[in-house]
């Protein structure tokens, strides 16, 4: 009795086509990952800039409110 060695067959045309279809998906996954990283970096930068702008505007509002209080006091002070 002769035992035959088990060899993996060469990809048949449908298998080769399946492998080719998977290759663009890998590129697509890489592109999606890159876009996601870029998006995260962009959003993080935007949030940081927004926080700084909110701080600046808050300080400006405080200064304007102080000016308003001073003007309101001047208006109520008697003029002699």
C-alpha positions as CSV (number, residue, x, y, z in Angstrom):
1,X,0.0,0.0,0.0
2,X,1.4,3.4,-1.0
3,X,0.6,6.4,1.0
4,X,0.1,9.7,-0.8
5,X,1.5,12.9,0.6
6,X,-1.0,15.6,1.2
7,X,-0.1,18.8,-0.6
8,X,-2.0,22.1,-0.6
9,X,-3.3,22.7,-4.1
10,X,-2.4,25.8,-6.0
11,X,-5.1,28.5,-5.8
12,X,-7.8,27.9,-8.3
13,X,-9.0,30.9,-10.3
14,X,-11.9,31.5,-7.9
15,X,-9.6,31.4,-4.9
16,X,-7.1,33.7,-6.7
17,X,-9.9,36.1,-7.4
18,X,-11.0,36.0,-3.8
19,X,-7.4,36.9,-2.7
20,X,-7.4,39.8,-5.1
21,X,-10.7,41.1,-3.8
22,X,-9.3,41.0,-0.3
23,X,-6.2,43.1,-1.2
24,X,-8.2,46.3,-1.9
25,X,-10.1,45.7,1.3
26,X,-6.7,45.8,3.2
27,X,-5.8,49.0,1.5
28,X,-9.2,50.4,2.2
29,X,-8.8,49.4,5.9
30,X,-5.5,51.2,6.0
31,X,-7.0,54.3,4.3
32,X,-9.9,54.2,6.8
33,X,-7.4,53.9,9.7
34,X,-5.4,56.9,8.4
35,X,-8.5,59.0,7.9
36,X,-9.7,58.1,11.4
37,X,-6.4,59.1,12.9
38,X,-6.5,62.4,10.9
39,X,-10.1,63.0,12.0
40,X,-9.2,62.4,15.6
41,X,-6.3,64.7,15.5
42,X,-8.4,67.4,13.8
43,X,-11.2,67.1,16.3
44,X,-8.7,67.2,19.2
45,X,-7.1,70.3,17.8
46,X,-10.5,71.9,17.3
47,X,-11.6,71.2,20.8
48,X,-8.4,72.6,22.2
49,X,-8.8,75.8,20.1
50,X,-12.4,76.1,21.2
51,X,-11.5,75.7,24.9
52,X,-8.9,78.5,24.6
53,X,-11.3,80.7,22.7
54,X,-14.0,80.1,25.4
55,X,-11.5,81.1,28.1
56,X,-10.5,84.3,26.2
57,X,-14.1,85.3,25.6
58,X,-15.0,84.5,29.3
59,X,-12.2,86.9,30.4
60,X,-13.4,89.5,28.0
61,X,-17.0,89.2,29.3
62,X,-15.7,89.6,32.9
63,X,-13.9,92.8,31.9
64,X,-16.9,94.2,30.1
65,X,-19.1,93.4,33.1
66,X,-16.7,95.2,35.4
67,X,-16.9,98.2,33.0
68,X,-20.7,98.1,33.1
69,X,-20.7,98.0,36.9
70,X,-18.4,101.0,37.0
71,X,-20.6,102.9,34.6
72,X,-23.8,102.0,36.5
73,X,-22.2,103.3,39.7
74,X,-21.2,106.5,38.0
75,X,-24.8,107.0,36.8
76,X,-26.1,106.6,40.4
77,X,-23.5,108.8,42.0
78,X,-24.7,112.3,42.7
79,X,-23.2,115.0,40.5
80,X,-22.3,118.1,42.6
